[in-house]
Amino acid sequence: MLEHLPDARVGLAELARVMRSGGRMLLLTTEDNLSGAWTSRVWCCRTYNRQELYRTCQEVGLRLRKELWYTKMHQVLRAGGICIEIERE
């Protein structure tokens, strides 16, 4: 749902607010790359820059635990969107 919010900070801040301290979740969103551009056109949603998303998470009290990839090939090609495990500080 993050792709459909006008301001990711608001949505992420609400997630941080309702999570318990130490609580974890998976966040999957569209990345600002070639496949993400195609996805955003088809589904009328926005894309996210990986580093900006990490920074926004940190600003609202969510810490990146690890990046996840579907396969090694997805990681090499930087494909499949952003899938991260985050934790409330």
DSSP file (Angstrom, degrees, kcal/mol; ACC not computed):
  #  RESIDUE AA STRUCTURE BP1 BP2  ACC     N-H-->O    O-->H-N    N-H-->O    O-->H-N    TCO  KAPPA ALPHA  PHI   PSI    X-CA   Y-CA   Z-CA
    1    1 A M    >         0   0    0      0, 0.0     3,-1.8     0, 0.0     4,-0.3   0.000 360.0 360.0 360.0 -18.1    0.0    0.0    0.0
    2    2 A L  G >   +     0   0    0      1,-0.3     3,-1.3    26,-0.3     9,-0.1   0.827 360.0  63.2 -59.1 -32.4    3.0    2.3    0.5
    3    3 A E  G 3  S+     0   0    0      1,-0.3    43,-2.2    42,-0.1    -1,-0.3   0.699 101.6  52.2 -65.1 -18.8    3.1    2.9   -3.3
    4    4 A H  G <  S+     0   0    0     -3,-1.8    -1,-0.3    41,-0.2    -2,-0.2   0.396  86.8  98.0-101.9   2.0   -0.3    4.5   -3.2
    5    5 A L    <   -     0   0    0     -3,-1.3     3,-0.2    -4,-0.3    41,-0.1  -0.734  68.2-141.5 -90.7 138.3    0.3    7.0   -0.4
    6    6 A P  S    S+     0   0    0      0, 0.0     2,-0.4     0, 0.0    -1,-0.1   0.836  96.4  29.1 -65.1 -30.9    1.1   10.6   -1.4
    7    7 A D    >>  -     0   0    0      1,-0.1     4,-1.2    -3,-0.0     3,-0.8  -0.921  64.9-164.9-135.5 108.1    3.7   10.8    1.5
    8    8 A A  H 3> S+     0   0    0     -2,-0.4     4,-3.0     1,-0.2     5,-0.3   0.824  87.3  67.8 -59.9 -32.6    5.4    7.6    2.6
    9    9 A R  H 3> S+     0   0    0      1,-0.2     4,-2.4     2,-0.2    -1,-0.2   0.885  98.3  51.0 -57.1 -40.5    6.6    9.3    5.8
   10   10 A V  H <> S+     0   0    0     -3,-0.8     4,-1.8     2,-0.2    -1,-0.2   0.938 113.6  43.8 -64.1 -47.3    3.0    9.5    7.1
   11   11 A G  H  X S+     0   0    0     -4,-1.2     4,-2.1     1,-0.2    -2,-0.2   0.914 115.5  47.2 -65.0 -44.0    2.3    5.8    6.5
   12   12 A L  H  X S+     0   0    0     -4,-3.0     4,-2.5     1,-0.2    -1,-0.2   0.871 109.7  53.8 -66.8 -36.7    5.6    4.6    7.9
   13   13 A A  H  X S+     0   0    0     -4,-2.4     4,-2.1    -5,-0.3    -1,-0.2   0.891 109.0  49.3 -64.3 -38.5    5.2    6.8   11.0
   14   14 A E  H  X S+     0   0    0     -4,-1.8     4,-2.0     2,-0.2    -2,-0.2   0.904 110.2  50.4 -67.8 -40.4    1.8    5.2   11.6
   15   15 A L  H  X S+     0   0    0     -4,-2.1     4,-1.3     1,-0.2    -2,-0.2   0.926 111.8  48.1 -61.2 -43.6    3.3    1.7   11.2
   16   16 A A  H  < S+     0   0    0     -4,-2.5    -2,-0.2     1,-0.2    -1,-0.2   0.879 109.3  54.7 -63.4 -37.5    6.0    2.7   13.7
   17   17 A R  H  < S+     0   0    0     -4,-2.1    -1,-0.2     1,-0.2    -2,-0.2   0.898 112.6  40.3 -64.3 -41.2    3.4    4.1   16.1
   18   18 A V  H  < S+     0   0    0     -4,-2.0     2,-0.2    -5,-0.1    -1,-0.2   0.616  98.1  91.4 -88.3 -11.9    1.3    0.9   16.2
   19   19 A M  S  < S-     0   0    0     -4,-1.3     2,-0.1    -5,-0.2     3,-0.1  -0.568  79.7-117.2 -81.0 146.3    4.3   -1.6   16.3
   20   20 A R    >   -     0   0    0     -2,-0.2     3,-2.6     1,-0.1    68,-0.3  -0.443  43.8 -85.1 -73.0 154.9    5.7   -2.7   19.6
   21   21 A S  T 3  S+     0   0    0      1,-0.3    68,-0.2    68,-0.1    -1,-0.1  -0.449 122.8  18.8 -59.5 128.8    9.2   -1.8   20.5
   22   22 A G  T 3  S+     0   0    0     66,-2.3    -1,-0.3     1,-0.3    67,-0.1   0.346  93.9 143.5  86.7  -6.4   11.3   -4.6   18.9
   23   23 A G    <   -     0   0    0     -3,-2.6    65,-2.6    64,-0.1     2,-0.3  -0.370  34.7-154.0 -66.7 146.1    8.4   -5.5   16.6
   24   24 A R  E     +A   87   0A   0     63,-0.2     2,-0.3    -3,-0.1    63,-0.2  -0.872  17.5 169.4-122.7 154.1    9.4   -6.6   13.1
   25   25 A M  E     -A   86   0A   0     61,-2.3    61,-2.8    -2,-0.3     2,-0.4  -0.985  32.4-113.6-154.9 162.0    7.7   -6.6    9.7
   26   26 A L  E     -A   85   0A   0     -2,-0.3     2,-0.5    59,-0.2    59,-0.2  -0.833  25.4-161.5 -97.2 136.4    8.4   -7.1    6.0
   27   27 A L  E     -A   84   0A   0     57,-2.9    57,-2.5    -2,-0.4     2,-0.5  -0.980   9.1-178.9-120.5 121.4    8.1   -4.1    3.7
   28   28 A L  E     +A   83   0A   0     -2,-0.5     2,-0.3    55,-0.2   -26,-0.3  -0.984  15.9 150.7-122.4 124.9    7.7   -4.8    0.0
   29   29 A T  E     -A   82   0A   0     53,-2.3    53,-2.9    -2,-0.5     2,-0.3  -0.943  48.2 -82.9-148.7 167.4    7.4   -1.8   -2.4
   30   30 A T        -     0   0    0     16,-0.3    18,-2.3    -2,-0.3     2,-0.2  -0.564  41.8-141.0 -79.2 132.0    8.2   -0.8   -5.9
   31   31 A E  B     -c   48   0B   0     -2,-0.3     2,-2.0    16,-0.2    18,-0.2  -0.604  21.6-110.9 -93.8 154.0   11.7    0.4   -6.6
   32   32 A D  S    S+     0   0    0     16,-2.0     2,-0.2    -2,-0.2    -1,-0.1  -0.415  80.6 104.2 -83.2  64.7   12.7    3.2   -8.9
   33   33 A N  S  > S-     0   0    0     -2,-2.0     4,-2.5    16,-0.0     5,-0.2  -0.610  90.5 -76.4-126.9-169.4   14.3    1.1  -11.6
   34   34 A L  H  > S+     0   0    0      1,-0.2     4,-1.7     2,-0.2     5,-0.1   0.928 130.9  42.5 -61.6 -48.2   13.2   -0.1  -15.1
   35   35 A S  H  > S+     0   0    0      1,-0.2     4,-2.4     2,-0.2    -1,-0.2   0.865 113.8  53.9 -68.0 -33.3   10.8   -2.8  -13.9
   36   36 A G  H  > S+     0   0    0      2,-0.2     4,-2.8     1,-0.2    -2,-0.2   0.878 105.0  53.8 -65.5 -38.0    9.5   -0.4  -11.2
   37   37 A A  H  X S+     0   0    0     -4,-2.5     4,-1.7     2,-0.2    -1,-0.2   0.906 110.0  47.6 -62.5 -41.5    8.8    2.2  -13.9
   38   38 A W  H  X S+     0   0    0     -4,-1.7     4,-2.2     2,-0.2    -2,-0.2   0.938 112.7  48.6 -64.0 -46.8    6.7   -0.3  -15.8
   39   39 A T  H  X S+     0   0    0     -4,-2.4     4,-2.8     1,-0.2    -2,-0.2   0.904 109.2  52.8 -59.5 -43.5    4.9   -1.4  -12.7
   40   40 A S  H  X>S+     0   0    0     -4,-2.8     5,-1.2     1,-0.2     4,-0.8   0.849 109.8  48.9 -66.1 -33.0    4.1    2.2  -11.7
   41   41 A R  H  <5S+     0   0    0     -4,-1.7    -1,-0.2    -5,-0.2    -2,-0.2   0.920 114.9  43.7 -69.9 -43.3    2.6    2.9  -15.1
   42   42 A V  H  <5S+     0   0    0     -4,-2.2    -2,-0.2     1,-0.2    -3,-0.2   0.923 126.2  30.8 -68.0 -44.6    0.4   -0.2  -15.1
   43   43 A W  H  <5S-     0   0    0     -4,-2.8    -1,-0.2    -5,-0.2    -2,-0.2   0.348 101.9-124.4-100.6   5.1   -0.8    0.2  -11.5
   44   44 A C  T  <5 +     0   0    0     -4,-0.8     2,-0.3    -5,-0.2    -3,-0.2   0.936  66.6 128.0  52.2  53.5   -0.7    4.0  -11.2
   45   45 A C      < -     0   0    0     -5,-1.2    -1,-0.2    -6,-0.2   -41,-0.2  -0.829  57.4-105.6-131.8 170.7    1.6    4.0   -8.2
   46   46 A R        -     0   0    0    -43,-2.2   -16,-0.3    -2,-0.3     2,-0.3  -0.487  24.8-134.6 -94.3 166.6    4.8    5.6   -7.2
   47   47 A T        -     0   0    0     -2,-0.2     2,-0.4   -18,-0.1   -16,-0.2  -0.785  14.7-135.5-116.0 164.1    8.3    4.1   -6.9
   48   48 A Y  B     -c   31   0B   0    -18,-2.3   -16,-2.0    -2,-0.3     2,-0.5  -0.958  10.0-130.4-126.0 139.6   10.8    4.4   -4.2
   49   49 A N     >  -     0   0    0     -2,-0.4     4,-2.6   -18,-0.2     5,-0.2  -0.746  26.3-133.6 -79.9 129.2   14.5    5.0   -4.2
   50   50 A R  H  > S+     0   0    0     -2,-0.5     4,-2.2     1,-0.2     5,-0.2   0.897 102.0  44.9 -54.3 -49.4   16.1    2.4   -1.9
   51   51 A Q  H  > S+     0   0    0      1,-0.2     4,-2.3     2,-0.2    -1,-0.2   0.887 113.1  50.3 -67.6 -39.2   18.3    4.8    0.1
   52   52 A E  H  > S+     0   0    0      2,-0.2     4,-2.5     1,-0.2    -1,-0.2   0.899 110.4  50.6 -64.9 -39.6   15.6    7.4    0.5
   53   53 A L  H  X S+     0   0    0     -4,-2.6     4,-2.5     2,-0.2    -2,-0.2   0.915 110.2  49.5 -63.9 -43.0   13.2    4.8    1.8
   54   54 A Y  H  X S+     0   0    0     -4,-2.2     4,-2.3    -5,-0.2    -2,-0.2   0.916 111.7  49.3 -60.8 -42.9   15.8    3.6    4.3
   55   55 A R  H  X S+     0   0    0     -4,-2.3     4,-2.2     2,-0.2    -2,-0.2   0.912 110.8  49.3 -63.8 -43.1   16.4    7.1    5.5
   56   56 A T  H  X S+     0   0    0     -4,-2.5     4,-1.4     2,-0.2    -1,-0.2   0.914 109.8  51.7 -63.6 -42.9   12.7    7.8    5.9
   57   57 A C  H ><>S+     0   0    0     -4,-2.5     5,-3.0     1,-0.2     3,-0.5   0.938 110.6  48.6 -57.3 -47.0   12.3    4.5    7.9
   58   58 A Q  H ><5S+     0   0    0     -4,-2.3     3,-1.3     1,-0.2    -1,-0.2   0.891 106.4  56.7 -61.7 -40.3   15.1    5.6   10.2
   59   59 A E  H 3<5S+     0   0    0     -4,-2.2    -1,-0.2     1,-0.3    -2,-0.2   0.801 109.8  45.0 -62.7 -29.7   13.6    9.1   10.6
   60   60 A V  T <<5S-     0   0    0     -4,-1.4    -1,-0.3    -3,-0.5    -2,-0.2   0.344 127.7 -94.0 -99.0   7.1   10.3    7.6   11.9
   61   61 A G  T < 5S+     0   0    0     -3,-1.3    28,-2.4    -4,-0.3     2,-0.5   0.701  82.9 129.0  93.7  20.9   12.0    5.1   14.2
   62   62 A L  E   < -B   88   0A   0     -5,-3.0     2,-0.4    26,-0.2    -1,-0.3  -0.944  42.8-153.5-110.5 128.1   12.1    2.0   12.0
   63   63 A R  E     -B   87   0A   0     24,-3.7    24,-2.4    -2,-0.5     2,-0.4  -0.836  17.3-121.2-104.7 135.0   15.5    0.3   11.7
   64   64 A L  E     +B   86   0A   0     -2,-0.4    22,-0.2    22,-0.2     3,-0.1  -0.593  29.1 177.4 -70.3 123.8   16.5   -1.8    8.6
   65   65 A R  E     -     0   0A   0     20,-3.3     2,-0.3    -2,-0.4    21,-0.2   0.854  61.2 -28.3 -93.3 -47.6   17.3   -5.3    9.7
   66   66 A K  E     -B   85   0A   0     19,-1.3    19,-2.7     2,-0.0    -1,-0.3  -0.975  52.2-114.7-165.9 155.1   18.1   -6.9    6.3
   67   67 A E  E     -B   84   0A   0     -2,-0.3     2,-0.4    17,-0.2    17,-0.2  -0.721  32.3-156.5 -88.0 142.2   17.4   -6.7    2.6
   68   68 A L        -     0   0    0     15,-3.2    15,-0.5    -2,-0.3     2,-0.3  -0.938   7.6-168.1-122.0 146.0   15.7   -9.7    1.2
   69   69 A W        -     0   0    0     -2,-0.4     3,-0.1     1,-0.1    11,-0.1  -0.963  27.0-132.5-130.9 147.8   15.7  -11.0   -2.5
   70   70 A Y  S    S-     0   0    0     -2,-0.3     2,-0.3     9,-0.3    -1,-0.1   0.940  89.3 -13.0 -63.3 -47.6   13.6  -13.6   -4.2
   71   71 A T  S  > S-     0   0    0     -3,-0.1     4,-1.6     1,-0.1    -1,-0.2  -0.909  72.2-100.4-145.0 170.0   16.6  -15.2   -5.8
   72   72 A K  H  > S+     0   0    0     -2,-0.3     4,-2.6     1,-0.2     5,-0.2   0.872 122.7  57.7 -61.0 -36.9   20.3  -14.5   -6.3
   73   73 A M  H  > S+     0   0    0      1,-0.2     4,-2.6     2,-0.2    -1,-0.2   0.900 103.4  51.9 -62.5 -41.0   19.5  -13.5   -9.9
   74   74 A H  H  >>S+     0   0    0      1,-0.2     5,-2.4     2,-0.2     4,-0.9   0.901 110.8  49.1 -59.8 -40.3   17.0  -10.9   -8.6
   75   75 A Q  H  <5S+     0   0    0     -4,-1.6     3,-0.4     3,-0.2    -2,-0.2   0.924 111.8  47.3 -66.2 -44.4   19.8   -9.5   -6.4
   76   76 A V  H  <5S+     0   0    0     -4,-2.6    -2,-0.2     1,-0.2    -1,-0.2   0.911 119.7  39.0 -63.2 -42.7   22.3   -9.4   -9.2
   77   77 A L  H  <5S-     0   0    0     -4,-2.6    -1,-0.2    -5,-0.2    -2,-0.2   0.513 104.9-128.5 -85.4  -5.2   19.9   -7.7  -11.6
   78   78 A R  T  <5 +     0   0    0     -4,-0.9     2,-0.3    -3,-0.4     3,-0.2   0.935  62.0 142.8  54.8  48.3   18.4   -5.5   -8.8
   79   79 A A      < +     0   0    0     -5,-2.4    -9,-0.3    -6,-0.2    -1,-0.2  -0.736  28.5  54.0-116.1 162.0   15.0   -6.7   -9.8
   80   80 A G  S    S-     0   0    0     -2,-0.3    -1,-0.1    -3,-0.1     2,-0.1   0.478  99.5 -94.3  96.8   3.3   11.8   -7.6   -8.0
   81   81 A G        -     0   0    0     -3,-0.2     2,-0.6   -53,-0.1   -51,-0.2  -0.272  62.0 -43.7  85.5-174.1   11.3   -4.4   -6.0
   82   82 A I  E     +A   29   0A   0    -53,-2.9   -53,-2.3    -2,-0.1     2,-0.5  -0.854  53.8 174.2 -98.7 122.3   12.4   -3.5   -2.5
   83   83 A C  E     +A   28   0A   0     -2,-0.6   -15,-3.2   -15,-0.5     2,-0.3  -0.961  14.2 160.7-129.2 113.4   11.8   -6.2    0.1
   84   84 A I  E     -AB  27  67A   0    -57,-2.5   -57,-2.9    -2,-0.5     2,-0.6  -0.943  38.5-130.9-133.9 152.4   13.2   -5.4    3.5
   85   85 A E  E     -AB  26  66A   0    -19,-2.7   -20,-3.3    -2,-0.3   -19,-1.3  -0.915  33.5-173.7 -98.6 125.1   12.8   -6.6    7.1
   86   86 A I  E     -AB  25  64A   0    -61,-2.8   -61,-2.3    -2,-0.6     2,-0.4  -0.856   9.3-158.3-120.6 158.1   12.4   -3.6    9.4
   87   87 A E  E     -AB  24  63A   0    -24,-2.4   -24,-3.7    -2,-0.3     2,-0.4  -0.985  22.5-117.9-135.3 140.8   12.2   -3.3   13.2
   88   88 A R  E       B   0  62A   0    -65,-2.6   -66,-2.3    -2,-0.4   -26,-0.2  -0.669 360.0 360.0 -78.1 131.3   10.8   -0.7   15.5
   89   89 A E              0   0    0    -28,-2.4    -1,-0.1    -2,-0.4   -68,-0.1   0.479 360.0 360.0 -73.6 360.0   13.5    0.8   17.7
